[in-house]
Amino acid sequence: MDLTVVKGLQSEVYVPITPPPVWAPITKPLNEMVIALVTAAGVHLKSDKRFNLSGDTTYRIIPNDTDSHDLMVSHGGYDNSDVNKDINCMFPIDRLKELAKEGFIKGIALSHIGFMGGGGDVKAFVEKTGPEIANILKEEGVDGVVMTGG
Amino acid sequence: MLVQRAIEEAGIPTIIIAALPPVVRQNGTPRCTAPIVPMGANVGEPNNPDMQRNILRDTLTQLVEIDTPGKIVSLPYEYTARV
């Protein structure tokens, strides 16, 4: 039975399109990998410039030797009350150090990166911010990245 | 996810810990873990290092175990924020 009554009709309702897959293969076991954290949660040093809560495509470097009490969040897109109590619930820097100490991973990158995700200037994130962050991680010899956001 | 995809395109494998897995799926994540958490506490309850460490450990394990782009693995940890 042919269910098509009129040929060539298109939906006027916008439907989301998932982009094509991206994939970088794993080349070594975890205990040989150097790991970096990258977060969209708006994490940065207290001494650093805050993000513009109405939209910001810049990023902040977070040195791995930072004390987690010297970090804070500026992000207008989610309830900050949990992360204000404990930065690790969005940026698990202390937990990552514990896992490195027990040998679960080989080591931790010298720098982590924070930015304010959740929308904004998509073109800038895709064409500028994303590639710039990727470049920093490449230069530091990072083998794998754990992100938080979404 | 835009930044995650950019890092992945540069050749570095990535995984994201997400509170909103459908959003992450829609935006084309390569790898994702999803504990049962609210936005803003993706790595688990504040001041609960055991839960946070387990979520991070399981996420790192999935970084090397997920073998299909776009796969989202649920993690058996639950935290409900009291608001």
gemmi code that builds the backbone of each chain (N, CA, C; Angstrom):
import gemmi

chains = {
    "A": [
        ("MET", (0.853, -1.195, 0.000), (0.000, 0.000, 0.000), (0.888, 1.245, 0.000)),
        ("ASP", (0.557, 2.197, -0.832), (1.323, 3.444, -0.887), (0.732, 4.460, 0.087)),
        ("LEU", (1.512, 4.828, 1.081), (1.006, 5.758, 2.103), (1.149, 7.223, 1.659)),
        ("THR", (1.918, 7.478, 0.586), (2.137, 8.861, 0.151), (0.939, 9.347, -0.664)),
        ("VAL", (0.297, 10.411, -0.167), (-0.856, 10.975, -0.884), (-0.388, 12.068, -1.844)),
        ("VAL", (0.473, 12.958, -1.327), (1.014, 14.029, -2.163), (2.538, 13.936, -2.108)),
        ("LYS", (3.175, 13.874, -3.216), (4.635, 13.730, -3.242), (5.341, 15.081, -3.045)),
        ("GLY", (6.525, 15.030, -2.427), (7.377, 16.228, -2.348), (7.036, 17.183, -1.218)),
        ("LEU", (6.164, 16.780, -0.292), (5.842, 17.668, 0.833), (7.012, 17.714, 1.814)),
        ("GLN", (7.244, 18.882, 2.392), (8.283, 19.017, 3.409), (7.686, 19.580, 4.682)),
        ("SER", (8.245, 19.185, 5.831), (7.771, 19.702, 7.111), (8.090, 21.183, 7.236)),
        ("GLU", (7.137, 21.938, 7.738), (7.414, 23.343, 8.037), (7.911, 23.500, 9.477)),
        ("VAL", (7.866, 22.399, 10.209), (8.342, 22.443, 11.588), (9.853, 22.235, 11.566)),
        ("TYR", (10.593, 23.116, 12.213), (12.044, 22.956, 12.264), (12.394, 21.724, 13.099)),
        ("VAL", (13.232, 20.903, 12.580), (13.682, 19.737, 13.337), (15.190, 19.842, 13.531)),
        ("PRO", (15.662, 19.483, 14.729), (17.094, 19.592, 14.980), (17.897, 18.592, 14.147)),
        ("ILE", (19.059, 19.024, 13.743), (19.934, 18.155, 12.950), (21.197, 17.874, 13.761)),
        ("THR", (21.480, 16.597, 13.970), (22.699, 16.223, 14.684), (23.871, 16.277, 13.707)),
        ("PRO", (24.964, 16.947, 14.096), (26.101, 17.043, 13.191), (26.763, 15.681, 12.960)),
        ("PRO", (27.568, 15.560, 11.902), (28.245, 14.281, 11.636), (29.185, 13.908, 12.783)),
        ("PRO", (29.449, 12.615, 12.968), (30.300, 12.199, 14.092), (31.730, 12.733, 13.992)),
        ("VAL", (32.331, 12.973, 15.150), (33.778, 13.244, 15.199), (34.392, 12.162, 16.077)),
        ("TRP", (35.615, 11.781, 15.788), (36.204, 10.663, 16.522), (37.714, 10.690, 16.462)),
        ("ALA", (38.350, 10.834, 17.615), (39.799, 10.663, 17.721), (40.030, 9.348, 18.468)),
        ("PRO", (40.686, 8.384, 17.840), (40.846, 7.081, 18.494), (41.785, 7.122, 19.697)),
        ("ILE", (41.546, 6.212, 20.633), (42.419, 6.037, 21.790), (43.652, 5.246, 21.342)),
        ("THR", (44.836, 5.700, 21.755), (46.049, 5.014, 21.294), (46.841, 4.373, 22.425)),
        ("LYS", (46.442, 4.640, 23.687), (47.204, 4.060, 24.795), (46.290, 3.824, 25.992)),
        ("PRO", (46.725, 2.972, 26.939), (45.885, 2.734, 28.121), (45.870, 3.944, 29.056)),
        ("LEU", (44.875, 3.957, 29.951), (44.689, 5.097, 30.853), (45.937, 5.417, 31.675)),
        ("ASN", (46.622, 4.360, 32.144), (47.768, 4.620, 33.028), (48.997, 5.131, 32.276)),
        ("GLU", (48.827, 5.369, 30.946), (49.885, 6.032, 30.171), (49.412, 7.379, 29.624)),
        ("MET", (48.230, 7.812, 30.074), (47.652, 9.039, 29.504), (47.794, 10.246, 30.429)),
        ("VAL", (48.093, 11.405, 29.806), (48.067, 12.696, 30.501), (46.702, 13.328, 30.220)),
        ("ILE", (46.000, 13.667, 31.299), (44.601, 14.115, 31.187), (44.476, 15.596, 31.542)),
        ("ALA", (43.636, 16.298, 30.800), (43.300, 17.696, 31.118), (41.797, 17.816, 31.334)),
        ("LEU", (41.421, 18.818, 32.138), (40.006, 19.137, 32.320), (39.661, 20.359, 31.469)),
        ("VAL", (38.533, 20.290, 30.804), (38.004, 21.458, 30.088), (36.547, 21.578, 30.492)),
        ("THR", (36.164, 22.749, 30.997), (34.796, 22.877, 31.481), (34.066, 24.058, 30.865)),
        ("ALA", (32.813, 23.818, 30.559), (31.938, 24.877, 30.045), (31.214, 25.591, 31.182)),
        ("ALA", (31.592, 25.262, 32.423), (30.837, 25.723, 33.586), (31.237, 27.114, 34.070)),
        ("GLY", (32.121, 27.788, 33.340), (32.487, 29.155, 33.729), (33.466, 29.224, 34.880)),
        ("VAL", (34.331, 28.215, 35.001), (35.307, 28.183, 36.104), (36.530, 29.027, 35.734)),
        ("HIS", (37.035, 29.781, 36.717), (38.275, 30.528, 36.517), (38.887, 30.871, 37.874)),
        ("LEU", (40.133, 31.350, 37.835), (40.793, 31.804, 39.060), (40.052, 33.014, 39.627)),
        ("LYS", (40.001, 33.098, 40.963), (39.356, 34.272, 41.580), (40.052, 35.553, 41.147)),
        ("SER", (41.358, 35.458, 40.856), (42.122, 36.644, 40.459), (41.932, 36.998, 38.990)),
        ("ASP", (41.227, 36.145, 38.244), (41.060, 36.340, 36.804), (39.820, 37.178, 36.517)),
        ("LYS", (39.740, 37.638, 35.269), (38.580, 38.432, 34.853), (37.343, 37.536, 34.773)),
        ("ARG", (36.232, 37.997, 35.338), (34.989, 37.230, 35.294), (34.467, 37.159, 33.865)),
        ("PHE", (33.658, 36.129, 33.579), (33.020, 36.066, 32.271), (31.863, 37.061, 32.224)),
        ("ASN", (31.600, 37.564, 31.039), (30.424, 38.410, 30.824), (29.189, 37.505, 30.782)),
        ("LEU", (28.326, 37.631, 31.791), (27.226, 36.674, 31.943), (26.215, 36.735, 30.803)),
        ("SER", (26.208, 37.797, 30.030), (25.246, 37.884, 28.936), (25.804, 37.290, 27.635)),
        ("GLY", (27.004, 36.716, 27.706), (27.583, 36.084, 26.523), (29.066, 36.346, 26.476)),
        ("ASP", (29.855, 35.278, 26.356), (31.306, 35.430, 26.393), (31.930, 34.229, 25.686)),
        ("THR", (32.774, 34.484, 24.710), (33.406, 33.366, 23.991), (34.887, 33.243, 24.342)),
        ("THR", (35.322, 33.980, 25.373), (36.726, 33.864, 25.771), (36.890, 32.659, 26.711)),
        ("TYR", (38.134, 32.339, 27.026), (38.400, 31.215, 27.923), (39.483, 31.625, 28.916)),
        ("ARG", (39.605, 30.856, 29.990), (40.607, 31.142, 31.023), (41.462, 29.889, 31.245)),
        ("ILE", (42.765, 30.110, 31.374), (43.686, 29.019, 31.698), (43.663, 28.804, 33.217)),
        ("ILE", (43.600, 27.553, 33.632), (43.636, 27.227, 35.063), (44.848, 26.315, 35.291)),
        ("PRO", (45.947, 26.860, 35.848), (47.139, 26.020, 36.068), (46.803, 24.857, 37.008)),
        ("ASN", (47.397, 23.692, 36.729), (47.065, 22.511, 37.532), (47.490, 22.657, 38.992)),
        ("ASP", (48.512, 23.488, 39.249), (48.955, 23.617, 40.640), (48.109, 24.620, 41.438)),
        ("THR", (46.989, 25.053, 40.842), (46.086, 25.958, 41.557), (45.430, 25.232, 42.734)),
        ("ASP", (45.327, 25.928, 43.874), (44.525, 25.430, 44.995), (43.051, 25.592, 44.620)),
        ("SER", (42.269, 24.531, 44.805), (40.874, 24.598, 44.346), (40.076, 25.692, 45.059)),
        ("HIS", (40.578, 26.137, 46.240), (39.877, 27.228, 46.923), (40.113, 28.583, 46.257)),
        ("ASP", (41.065, 28.631, 45.321), (41.332, 29.877, 44.607), (40.542, 29.968, 43.305)),
        ("LEU", (39.595, 29.036, 43.125), (38.779, 29.026, 41.903), (37.363, 29.496, 42.200)),
        ("MET", (36.711, 30.007, 41.181), (35.311, 30.420, 41.320), (34.605, 30.240, 39.978)),
        ("VAL", (33.308, 30.510, 39.985), (32.504, 30.364, 38.778), (31.821, 31.688, 38.467)),
        ("SER", (31.845, 32.089, 37.203), (30.897, 33.119, 36.762), (30.203, 32.572, 35.518)),
        ("HIS", (28.940, 32.264, 35.666), (28.161, 31.662, 34.577), (26.694, 31.981, 34.851)),
        ("GLY", (26.029, 32.563, 33.889), (24.647, 32.978, 34.099), (23.621, 31.928, 33.729)),
        ("GLY", (24.067, 30.713, 33.345), (23.137, 29.758, 32.756), (22.716, 28.599, 33.642)),
        ("TYR", (23.183, 28.545, 34.881), (22.751, 27.462, 35.763), (22.870, 27.920, 37.214)),
        ("ASP", (22.237, 27.163, 38.090), (22.260, 27.482, 39.518), (23.673, 27.228, 40.056)),
        ("ASN", (24.332, 28.278, 40.522), (25.733, 28.167, 40.959), (25.878, 27.702, 42.410)),
        ("SER", (24.776, 27.416, 43.109), (24.895, 27.229, 44.559), (25.724, 25.993, 44.922)),
        ("ASP", (25.599, 24.884, 44.167), (26.410, 23.698, 44.473), (27.890, 23.955, 44.204)),
        ("VAL", (28.174, 24.562, 43.074), (29.575, 24.773, 42.695), (30.225, 25.839, 43.588)),
        ("ASN", (29.428, 26.724, 44.153), (29.971, 27.691, 45.113), (30.363, 27.011, 46.424)),
        ("LYS", (29.682, 25.902, 46.761), (30.039, 25.146, 47.973), (31.300, 24.317, 47.742)),
        ("ASP", (31.440, 23.772, 46.527), (32.558, 22.864, 46.224), (32.773, 22.873, 44.715)),
        ("ILE", (33.876, 23.490, 44.301), (34.161, 23.652, 42.868), (34.284, 22.290, 42.171)),
        ("ASN", (34.636, 21.244, 42.974), (34.858, 19.919, 42.381), (33.588, 19.310, 41.779)),
        ("CYS", (32.417, 19.789, 42.168), (31.220, 19.172, 41.597), (30.984, 19.607, 40.155)),
        ("MET", (31.749, 20.591, 39.664), (31.778, 20.872, 38.218), (33.193, 20.782, 37.653)),
        ("PHE", (34.191, 20.974, 38.508), (35.581, 21.018, 38.040), (36.418, 20.150, 38.985)),
        ("PRO", (36.460, 18.817, 38.728), (36.994, 17.873, 39.732), (38.526, 17.823, 39.780)),
        ("ILE", (39.141, 18.976, 40.003), (40.605, 19.064, 39.971), (41.221, 18.282, 41.132)),
        ("ASP", (40.605, 18.344, 42.324), (41.163, 17.600, 43.464), (41.017, 16.097, 43.259)),
        ("ARG", (39.884, 15.688, 42.680), (39.658, 14.257, 42.427), (40.638, 13.734, 41.367)),
        ("LEU", (40.918, 14.553, 40.356), (41.849, 14.140, 39.303), (43.250, 13.954, 39.880)),
        ("LYS", (43.635, 14.838, 40.799), (44.949, 14.718, 41.441), (45.024, 13.426, 42.260)),
        ("GLU", (43.917, 13.065, 42.912), (43.901, 11.816, 43.693), (44.060, 10.600, 42.767)),
        ("LEU", (43.377, 10.630, 41.618), (43.460, 9.492, 40.691), (44.858, 9.391, 40.070)),
        ("ALA", (45.500, 10.540, 39.834), (46.864, 10.512, 39.302), (47.820, 9.939, 40.346)),
        ("LYS", (47.595, 10.311, 41.607), (48.463, 9.859, 42.698), (48.399, 8.338, 42.855)),
        ("GLU", (47.207, 7.782, 42.657), (47.088, 6.328, 42.807), (47.481, 5.576, 41.526)),
        ("GLY", (47.897, 6.324, 40.469), (48.397, 5.684, 39.256), (47.321, 5.267, 38.269)),
        ("PHE", (46.082, 5.704, 38.508), (44.981, 5.357, 37.599), (45.199, 6.000, 36.230)),
        ("ILE", (45.761, 7.233, 36.231), (46.221, 7.874, 34.998), (47.695, 8.194, 35.178)),
        ("LYS", (48.383, 8.460, 34.033), (49.819, 8.709, 34.129), (50.105, 10.071, 34.757)),
        ("GLY", (49.337, 11.063, 34.347), (49.610, 12.403, 34.854), (48.535, 13.385, 34.449)),
        ("ILE", (48.755, 14.633, 34.862), (47.782, 15.697, 34.621), (48.465, 16.806, 33.828)),
        ("ALA", (47.719, 17.392, 32.904), (48.266, 18.479, 32.092), (48.641, 19.665, 32.970)),
        ("LEU", (49.576, 20.488, 32.485), (49.989, 21.674, 33.248), (48.854, 22.674, 33.369)),
        ("SER", (47.987, 22.713, 32.356), (46.895, 23.688, 32.376), (45.567, 23.018, 32.063)),
        ("HIS", (44.517, 23.506, 32.726), (43.142, 23.166, 32.385), (42.494, 24.423, 31.810)),
        ("ILE", (41.296, 24.273, 31.276), (40.668, 25.426, 30.620), (39.208, 25.553, 31.026)),
        ("GLY", (38.805, 26.782, 31.332), (37.411, 27.073, 31.655), (36.843, 28.077, 30.666)),
        ("PHE", (35.606, 27.864, 30.271), (34.903, 28.863, 29.462), (33.436, 28.840, 29.864)),
        ("MET", (32.656, 29.761, 29.307), (31.246, 29.841, 29.670), (30.407, 29.315, 28.517)),
        ("GLY", (30.021, 28.052, 28.630), (29.255, 27.416, 27.562), (27.767, 27.631, 27.727)),
        ("GLY", (27.011, 26.861, 26.969), (25.557, 26.944, 27.076), (24.941, 27.874, 26.051)),
        ("GLY", (25.630, 28.085, 24.955), (25.049, 28.910, 23.891), (25.845, 30.169, 23.667)),
        ("GLY", (25.220, 31.170, 23.068), (25.922, 32.399, 22.731), (26.329, 32.404, 21.270)),
        ("ASP", (27.513, 32.936, 21.022), (27.984, 33.092, 19.649), (28.562, 31.761, 19.143)),
        ("VAL", (27.680, 30.948, 18.562), (28.058, 29.596, 18.141), (29.198, 29.635, 17.130)),
        ("LYS", (29.127, 30.578, 16.199), (30.147, 30.666, 15.151), (31.538, 30.902, 15.768)),
        ("ALA", (31.595, 31.804, 16.762), (32.879, 32.093, 17.407), (33.413, 30.870, 18.149)),
        ("PHE", (32.508, 30.130, 18.821), (32.950, 28.929, 19.537), (33.503, 27.881, 18.570)),
        ("VAL", (32.820, 27.712, 17.430), (33.226, 26.680, 16.466), (34.505, 27.082, 15.743)),
        ("GLU", (34.591, 28.362, 15.351), (35.696, 28.759, 14.464), (36.910, 29.297, 15.220)),
        ("LYS", (36.698, 29.827, 16.435), (37.823, 30.471, 17.116), (38.127, 29.823, 18.479)),
        ("THR", (37.156, 29.915, 19.408), (37.414, 29.452, 20.777), (37.792, 27.970, 20.805)),
        ("GLY", (36.994, 27.137, 20.139), (37.240, 25.688, 20.144), (38.624, 25.343, 19.616)),
        ("PRO", (38.957, 25.796, 18.395), (40.290, 25.484, 17.859), (41.433, 26.046, 18.714)),
        ("GLU", (41.240, 27.228, 19.319), (42.307, 27.790, 20.169), (42.543, 26.921, 21.404)),
        ("ILE", (41.452, 26.467, 22.029), (41.567, 25.587, 23.192), (42.231, 24.272, 22.778)),
        ("ALA", (41.810, 23.719, 21.641), (42.389, 22.468, 21.154), (43.890, 22.622, 20.932)),
        ("ASN", (44.287, 23.784, 20.427), (45.692, 24.036, 20.136), (46.537, 24.059, 21.410)),
        ("ILE", (45.999, 24.674, 22.466), (46.714, 24.713, 23.750), (46.932, 23.289, 24.260)),
        ("LEU", (45.879, 22.473, 24.189), (45.966, 21.094, 24.684), (46.974, 20.293, 23.861)),
        ("LYS", (46.968, 20.518, 22.546), (47.915, 19.833, 21.654), (49.349, 20.163, 22.050)),
        ("GLU", (49.601, 21.466, 22.252), (50.962, 21.905, 22.560), (51.446, 21.370, 23.897)),
        ("GLU", (50.503, 21.093, 24.806), (50.891, 20.584, 26.122), (50.993, 19.060, 26.137)),
        ("GLY", (50.744, 18.415, 24.983), (50.895, 16.975, 24.897), (49.821, 16.208, 25.659)),
        ("VAL", (48.602, 16.737, 25.672), (47.501, 16.075, 26.371), (47.029, 14.859, 25.568)),
        ("ASP", (46.795, 13.743, 26.283), (46.361, 12.509, 25.618), (44.854, 12.311, 25.667)),
        ("GLY", (44.194, 12.961, 26.619), (42.745, 12.785, 26.738), (42.158, 13.915, 27.566)),
        ("VAL", (40.895, 14.237, 27.302), (40.255, 15.370, 27.965), (38.931, 14.925, 28.583)),
        ("VAL", (38.724, 15.313, 29.861), (37.424, 15.141, 30.508), (36.759, 16.512, 30.574)),
        ("MET", (35.547, 16.588, 30.036), (34.821, 17.851, 30.032), (33.628, 17.786, 30.973)),
        ("THR", (33.191, 18.949, 31.444), (31.902, 19.022, 32.124), (31.083, 20.129, 31.486)),
        ("GLY", (29.787, 19.903, 31.423), (28.869, 20.859, 30.808), (27.707, 20.083, 30.231)),
        ("GLY", (26.699, 20.795, 29.828), (25.554, 20.133, 29.209), (24.690, 19.390, 30.212)),
    ],
    "B": [
        ("MET", (29.705, 21.237, 23.848), (29.849, 20.213, 22.801), (30.553, 20.760, 21.576)),
        ("LEU", (30.366, 22.073, 21.334), (31.065, 22.689, 20.204), (32.562, 22.608, 20.447)),
        ("VAL", (32.959, 22.928, 21.678), (34.378, 22.902, 22.018), (34.862, 21.456, 22.086)),
        ("GLN", (34.020, 20.562, 22.630), (34.412, 19.154, 22.677), (34.701, 18.635, 21.270)),
        ("ARG", (33.849, 18.981, 20.325), (34.040, 18.520, 18.942), (35.316, 19.110, 18.336)),
        ("ALA", (35.612, 20.372, 18.682), (36.829, 20.998, 18.152), (38.077, 20.292, 18.671)),
        ("ILE", (38.064, 19.911, 19.959), (39.224, 19.209, 20.539), (39.359, 17.835, 19.890)),
        ("GLU", (38.235, 17.165, 19.731), (38.241, 15.835, 19.116), (38.758, 15.927, 17.667)),
        ("GLU", (38.334, 16.957, 16.947), (38.777, 17.140, 15.558), (40.279, 17.383, 15.487)),
        ("ALA", (40.843, 17.949, 16.561), (42.284, 18.182, 16.595), (43.050, 16.896, 16.919)),
        ("GLY", (42.338, 15.801, 17.187), (42.993, 14.510, 17.380), (43.119, 14.069, 18.827)),
        ("ILE", (42.517, 14.813, 19.760), (42.593, 14.424, 21.177), (41.247, 13.823, 21.584)),
        ("PRO", (41.234, 12.569, 22.087), (39.975, 11.964, 22.519), (39.385, 12.674, 23.736)),
        ("THR", (38.072, 12.838, 23.727), (37.382, 13.578, 24.797), (36.171, 12.798, 25.288)),
        ("ILE", (35.778, 13.111, 26.529), (34.500, 12.615, 27.047), (33.895, 13.715, 27.898)),
        ("ILE", (32.566, 13.823, 27.871), (31.902, 14.869, 28.657), (31.001, 14.228, 29.704)),
        ("ILE", (31.034, 14.783, 30.928), (30.107, 14.370, 31.986), (28.927, 15.328, 31.910)),
        ("ALA", (27.761, 14.793, 31.573), (26.624, 15.668, 31.286), (25.470, 15.427, 32.242)),
        ("ALA", (24.780, 16.529, 32.585), (23.545, 16.430, 33.367), (22.334, 16.359, 32.438)),
        ("LEU", (22.525, 16.792, 31.198), (21.433, 16.820, 30.228), (21.823, 16.008, 28.992)),
        ("PRO", (21.825, 14.662, 29.107), (22.307, 13.844, 27.990), (21.582, 14.061, 26.654)),
        ("PRO", (20.252, 14.356, 26.633), (19.635, 14.569, 25.316), (20.215, 15.771, 24.574)),
        ("VAL", (20.587, 16.807, 25.316), (21.173, 17.992, 24.690), (22.539, 17.643, 24.105)),
        ("VAL", (23.294, 16.879, 24.858), (24.634, 16.499, 24.432), (24.554, 15.601, 23.181)),
        ("ARG", (23.578, 14.692, 23.190), (23.389, 13.808, 22.032), (23.068, 14.636, 20.783)),
        ("GLN", (22.172, 15.593, 20.960), (21.737, 16.416, 19.824), (22.888, 17.190, 19.211)),
        ("ASN", (23.828, 17.599, 20.046), (24.923, 18.431, 19.560), (26.121, 17.628, 19.065)),
        ("GLY", (25.993, 16.304, 19.042), (27.017, 15.489, 18.410), (28.237, 15.217, 19.259)),
        ("THR", (28.022, 14.844, 20.525), (29.167, 14.466, 21.363), (29.794, 13.170, 20.854)),
        ("PRO", (31.117, 13.050, 20.921), (31.722, 11.748, 20.597), (31.545, 10.721, 21.730)),
        ("ARG", (31.750, 11.165, 22.994), (31.626, 10.248, 24.137), (31.017, 11.020, 25.310)),
        ("CYS", (30.184, 10.322, 26.083), (29.504, 11.018, 27.185), (29.162, 10.040, 28.297)),
        ("THR", (29.302, 10.503, 29.564), (28.719, 9.765, 30.685), (27.654, 10.648, 31.330)),
        ("ALA", (26.656, 9.979, 31.907), (25.520, 10.712, 32.466), (25.122, 10.134, 33.814)),
        ("PRO", (25.699, 10.677, 34.910), (25.188, 10.315, 36.233), (23.816, 10.986, 36.429)),
        ("ILE", (23.117, 10.593, 37.490), (21.788, 11.183, 37.740), (21.989, 12.412, 38.620)),
        ("VAL", (22.206, 13.545, 37.981), (22.589, 14.767, 38.689), (21.883, 15.965, 38.063)),
        ("PRO", (21.740, 17.050, 38.829), (21.180, 18.277, 38.248), (22.266, 19.091, 37.546)),
        ("MET", (21.872, 19.977, 36.665), (22.824, 20.928, 36.076), (23.542, 21.666, 37.191)),
        ("GLY", (24.849, 21.757, 37.090), (25.589, 22.490, 38.108), (26.280, 21.588, 39.107)),
        ("ALA", (25.978, 20.284, 39.051), (26.685, 19.323, 39.904), (26.938, 18.059, 39.079)),
        ("ASN", (27.471, 18.254, 37.873), (27.657, 17.119, 36.949), (28.546, 16.033, 37.524)),
        ("VAL", (29.516, 16.411, 38.374), (30.450, 15.426, 38.927), (29.968, 14.943, 40.298)),
        ("GLY", (28.730, 15.261, 40.642), (28.144, 14.726, 41.868), (27.985, 15.747, 42.975)),
        ("GLU", (27.527, 15.230, 44.097), (27.177, 16.067, 45.243), (28.366, 16.891, 45.734)),
        ("PRO", (28.147, 18.178, 46.070), (29.238, 18.969, 46.646), (29.721, 18.361, 47.963)),
        ("ASN", (31.026, 18.415, 48.193), (31.656, 17.885, 49.410), (31.396, 16.392, 49.624)),
        ("ASN", (31.209, 15.670, 48.527), (31.112, 14.211, 48.575), (32.213, 13.638, 47.670)),
        ("PRO", (33.460, 13.654, 48.197), (34.589, 13.252, 47.352), (34.488, 11.828, 46.827)),
        ("ASP", (33.881, 10.919, 47.594), (33.763, 9.533, 47.112), (32.910, 9.472, 45.845)),
        ("MET", (31.746, 10.137, 45.878), (30.885, 10.137, 44.694), (31.582, 10.807, 43.507)),
        ("GLN", (32.227, 11.935, 43.776), (32.907, 12.657, 42.693), (34.030, 11.818, 42.086)),
        ("ARG", (34.805, 11.154, 42.960), (35.923, 10.350, 42.474), (35.409, 9.178, 41.638)),
        ("ASN", (34.316, 8.550, 42.093), (33.759, 7.426, 41.339), (33.220, 7.871, 39.980)),
        ("ILE", (32.563, 9.017, 39.942), (32.049, 9.514, 38.657), (33.213, 9.819, 37.716)),
        ("LEU", (34.272, 10.436, 38.257), (35.430, 10.769, 37.417), (36.149, 9.500, 36.962)),
        ("ARG", (36.299, 8.532, 37.883), (36.992, 7.283, 37.543), (36.216, 6.529, 36.451)),
        ("ASP", (34.893, 6.413, 36.625), (34.082, 5.707, 35.634), (34.087, 6.431, 34.287)),
        ("THR", (34.150, 7.764, 34.340), (34.182, 8.547, 33.097), (35.493, 8.306, 32.352)),
        ("LEU", (36.607, 8.301, 33.086), (37.899, 8.014, 32.455), (37.904, 6.604, 31.860)),
        ("THR", (37.300, 5.656, 32.571), (37.210, 4.286, 32.054), (36.428, 4.269, 30.739)),
        ("GLN", (35.339, 5.029, 30.701), (34.536, 5.068, 29.466), (35.259, 5.810, 28.344)),
        ("LEU", (36.167, 6.726, 28.704), (36.956, 7.413, 27.670), (37.680, 6.388, 26.793)),
        ("VAL", (38.203, 5.342, 27.416), (38.935, 4.343, 26.630), (38.049, 3.173, 26.198)),
        ("GLU", (36.875, 3.008, 26.813), (36.042, 1.840, 26.474), (34.987, 2.108, 25.416)),
        ("ILE", (34.464, 3.317, 25.354), (33.425, 3.611, 24.344), (34.046, 3.466, 22.959)),
        ("ASP", (33.374, 2.688, 22.108), (33.966, 2.407, 20.799), (33.111, 2.909, 19.635)),
        ("THR", (32.037, 3.659, 19.954), (31.165, 4.168, 18.904), (30.901, 5.655, 19.141)),
        ("PRO", (31.130, 6.510, 18.136), (30.859, 7.937, 18.334), (29.399, 8.191, 18.699)),
        ("GLY", (29.194, 9.033, 19.697), (27.833, 9.398, 20.092), (27.276, 8.565, 21.213)),
        ("LYS", (28.075, 7.623, 21.734), (27.559, 6.756, 22.788), (27.511, 7.500, 24.132)),
        ("ILE", (26.381, 7.335, 24.827), (26.201, 7.944, 26.145), (26.000, 6.821, 27.153)),
        ("VAL", (26.846, 6.781, 28.184), (26.780, 5.721, 29.186), (26.218, 6.291, 30.487)),
        ("SER", (25.122, 5.720, 30.978), (24.552, 6.142, 32.254), (25.435, 5.655, 33.389)),
        ("LEU", (25.633, 6.488, 34.405), (26.416, 6.084, 35.576), (25.489, 5.967, 36.785)),
        ("PRO", (25.716, 4.948, 37.634), (24.782, 4.665, 38.730), (25.034, 5.490, 39.991)),
        ("TYR", (25.097, 6.814, 39.839), (25.260, 7.688, 40.996), (24.159, 8.726, 40.949)),
        ("GLU", (23.563, 8.992, 42.111), (22.425, 9.898, 42.114), (22.596, 10.978, 43.166)),
        ("TYR", (22.352, 12.213, 42.740), (22.353, 13.345, 43.673), (21.192, 14.265, 43.284)),
        ("THR", (20.373, 14.595, 44.260), (19.276, 15.533, 44.023), (19.530, 16.793, 44.834)),
        ("ALA", (19.606, 17.926, 44.149), (19.814, 19.195, 44.852), (18.537, 19.603, 45.568)),
        ("ARG", (18.691, 20.063, 46.815), (17.519, 20.569, 47.541), (17.423, 22.074, 47.307)),
        ("VAL", (16.400, 22.481, 46.608), (16.270, 23.921, 46.310), (15.002, 24.476, 46.960)),
    ],
}
model = gemmi.Model(1)
for chain_id, residues in chains.items():
    chain = gemmi.Chain(chain_id)
    for i, (resn, *xyz) in enumerate(residues, 1):
        res = gemmi.Residue()
        res.name, res.seqid = resn, gemmi.SeqId(i, " ")
        for name, pos in zip(("N", "CA", "C"), xyz):
            atom = gemmi.Atom()
            atom.name, atom.element = name, gemmi.Element(name[0])
            atom.pos, atom.b_iso = gemmi.Position(*pos), 0.0
            res.add_atom(atom)
        chain.add_residue(res)
    model.add_chain(chain)
structure = gemmi.Structure()
structure.add_model(model)
structure.setup_entities()
